[in-house]
Amino acid sequence: MDERTAVGVTSLALEITGQCQNTCKTHCYAQSGPTGSHGTMTRENWFALLAQASELGVTMVQYIGGEPTLHPYLPQLINRALSLGIRVEVFTNLIHIRPSMWHAFEQDGVTLATSYYSNHAAEHEKITGGRGSYARTKANVAEAIRRGIPLRAGIIHVLEEQNVNGALAELRQLGVTGHIGIDRVRAIGNGNTTGVNIHSPAELCGRCGSDRAAINPDGIVTPCVMSRWMTAGTIRQQSLAEILTGPAWADQMATIPRNAGTCVPDTCTPQEDSCQPSPGQTGCAPDDSACQPGQPACLPKFPV
């Protein structure tokens, strides 16, 4: 059997770092922060993974973190993916973008995604834990639009009093024209306030692993960045194909509750990743109505 057919994965979320300027203590799925690291994956490890992904028919990678722009090799990782015919999305907080990074983002085949929380600085920064993060993110959203870089955004409803509608309106005013998703906090990572590890597949979208996979900074493969406990192997010890066709991957797939029915075009396409940190519509867990056929759900999407 052709490995492309056997694997069936067409998009990868590559979590290249656990470092971030923000702390997002109430919702960050990865528990990233200033003390996070780039893990044990080297540039050559990521390059080798991209080559394997291309051979398996992967058409889109998303660089995520942490904050991927803090990784010293992000521009090279973008260029390597593009050279292999793989489209790239960078999920960034847009706090600090150096000139060389803007040049990398302006290439054909590259898009951006970001999270936004409020049109009030104090509220936004209460959520992110980053002083000055509101003004910097807002300015760089505008700069991305000015440069003509495709950008999408998601809003996570973290605080009861949060001005979600104000954030939505401000993104429109800044020039974001695509769908802006709004979602609740998932009980994963910092979003788990119970004090115990829940590790509940019900917090997932129900499509993890079906056409996507995620790799963390240490090379550990999971169905998506949210399903962090569902490990299937490490690409520093096995090939991506071996992991995605192996028994550990199959065992993890069997534990994920799947959505009822099938998804309709433009809502759950292979080009979207429905397990990202600022997904779209409220209620993306498998037992929530928003994931039923005909309902837009589980954003942000990879661009089509």
N, C-alpha and C positions, 0 to 999 in steps of 0.2 A: 504494500500500500504506500502511496505517495505520502511522505511525512507531512506535507502541507494539509492533506485531507485528514490525516490521523490527528494532527494537532488542533486545527480549526481556530487557532488564535490569530487575530489580525491586528490587534493593538496591544501595546505594552505601556504600563505606567512605570517609569524608571525613577525611583526615589533615590536621587543621587547624593543626598545629604540630609542629616538630621539637624543641621545648624540653621538658625533663623534669628533675625533681629528682634522679632516679636516673641512673646511667650504664649499668648492665647490660652491662658490657664483654665478657661471654662469650656473649651471645645476642641482644641487641636487633637486630631485623631492620632498623630504621630508623637505627641508630647515633645515637639521640637522646641528649641530655644537657643540662646547665645552660647551655651556650653555644649551643644550638639556637635557631632563630628561627621566627616565624610565617609566614615565606615572603612571597611577593609578592601572595598573594590577600588582597584587602580584604574587609571585611564585605559590601559591596555585591556583590562578585564571588561570594561564597558564597550570598547571597540570590538572585542571578540564577540560579545553578546549581540551587538548590532549586526555583525556579519551573520551570525546564526539566525537572528530574527528575520533578516532579509531572505535567507534561504528557505525559511519556513513560511514565507508569504505575508509577513507582518508589513502593513502599509502605513501605520501611524505609531509614533511614540510620543509620550507625554513626559517631559522632564518636570519633576515635582520634588518637594522636600517635606519638611524643612523649606528653606528658600534656595531654589536651584541657582540663582544668580550669584550666590556666595561660593559656589564650587569653581575652583580655578580653571577647570577644563570645559566649562559649559559651552563656550563658543566652538571649541573643537568637537565636542560631542554633537552639537547641532550640525556642524559641517559634515561630519562623518555620516550621520543619518541621511542627510540630504544627498550625499554622494552615492548612497545605496538605493536611492529612490524612495526613501521613507519620509513621509511628512512629519512635521514636528510641531508640538504645542508645548509652550513653557508656562507652567502654572506658577505665577510669581506674585508676591505682595506688592511689587512695584515701588518699594521704598527707596532703593538706590540703584539706578541703572547707569553704569558708566558708558561713555561714548562707544567703546568697542562692542559692548553688549547690544546697544541700539543697532549698530551695523549688522550684527548677527541676526537680530530680530527682523530686520527689513528685507531679508532674503525671501524669494519666492518659496512657498512651501512651509513657512513658519507662521504660527499664530500664537496669540497670548491669551491667557485666562487669569482672572484675579478674583479675590473675595473683597466685598465691600460691606460695611456694616451700618453706617449712619451718615447723615449730612451734618451731624454735630461732632466737632472734634473730640470733646470730652467723652462722649458716649462711644465713639469709634475706638478711642484709645483705652477706654476702660476694658473693652473687649480684647483688643490686641495686646495690651500691656506695653505698647511701644510709644514712648513720648515722641510727638511730632509725626507719627505714622500717618495720621489722617491727611495732613497737608501734602506730604510727599507722595502718598498713593494717589490722591486726587490729581495732583499736578502731572504725574506720570501717566495716568489714564488719559488726560487731555493730550499729553505729548505723543502717546501711541496713536491716538486718533489723528493728530496733526500729521504724523508721519505715514499715515495710511496703513498701519499694521492692523490686521484683523484682531479684534479683541472681544471677548465675551466675559460676563461677570456673573457671580452668584452672591446671594445675600443669605447669611445664616441668622436665623432668629434666635439670639442668645439670651437677651435680657427681656423681661416682661414688658418694660416701658420703652423698649428700643424703637426708634423711628425708622422702621423698615420702609414705609412708604416714602419718607423723605430721602432715604438712600436710593431708592428706585428712581425717584424723580430727578435726583442730582446726576445719576449716571446717564439718564436720557439727556439732560442739559449739557453734559460733557461730550455727548456725541455717540454714546454706545447705542447702536441701532438694533442689535440682535436680541434674542430672547434673554431676559434676565431672570434666573431662577431664584426661588426663595425656598429655604428648607429649614427644618428644625435641627437642633443639635442631636448627634448620634451618641449613644452611650458607649463610646469607644475612645480609648486614650484619655485625654483630659475631659472629654465629655461624659465619662463615667464617674458620677458623683456618689456612687454607693459605697465606695471604700473597698469593694471586692471586685475581682475579675469576673465580669459577667460572661464574656465570650459568647454572646448570643447571635447565632446566624439570623435571627429575626431583625437585627439592626441593619442587615444588609439589604441590597436592592432586589435580590432574587435572580440576578443575571451574572453574578461574579463568576469568572472562569469560563463562561460559555463561549466567548470570542475574545477574551482579554485575559491578561495576567499582569502581575506586578512583581517588581524586583526591588528589594530594599538596599540600603547602602552596604550591607554585608553580603549581598548576592543571594539572599534567601528569596525563594519564589513562593508567592501566595496568589490566590484568585484575584485579589484587588488590594489596593492600599488600605482599605478599611478592614479587611479580613486578616489582620496581622498575625493572629494566632494560628491560622490555618496553613502551616508551612508544609511544603511539598518537596523541598530539596534546596540545594545551593548550586548556582551555576559555576562556582569556583571548583566544584567537585564533579559535576555532571554537566552534560550538554543540555541546552534548553529543550531540545526534542526528547531526550531521555526523561526529563522531569515531567513534561507535559503528556507523555504517553505512559508514564509509570504508575505503579499501584498507589503510591502516596497521594498523587494528584487525583486519581479516581476516587480514593476514599474521601478526600476533602470535598470533591464535587457532590458526592452522595449525601453530605450533611447539610447542604444549602437548600432551604425551601425555595422552590421555584414559583414564579408568578403564574397565576391562572391564565390560560389562553396564551396567545402569541401577541407580540407587539406589532403595532401598525407602523407604516413608513413615517419617517421624520420624528418619531418619538423614541424608539429604541432600536436604532440602526447599529450595524457593526462599527460605525465610525464614532460612536459615543462611548464614554466611559462613565457608567452610572454609579460608580462607587468613589467619587471624589469628594474633597473636603468641603466644597460649597455647592452641593447638588441642587437640583431645581425645585420641583413642586413638593409641597408638604406631603409627607406620608409616602415614603418610598420603600418601606419594609414590605416583605412579601405578603403580609396579611393586611396591608393598607389599600384602600380603594384606588389611590392615585396611580397604582401600578397596573391597573386593569387595562385591557385593550382599549384603544381610543383615547386614553388619558395621557397627556404629556407628563412625563415623569423622569425623575432620576437624572437631573442635569448636574454639572455642566456636560455638554456634549462635545465630542471631538467634531470639528467642522467637517462638513461633507464636501 
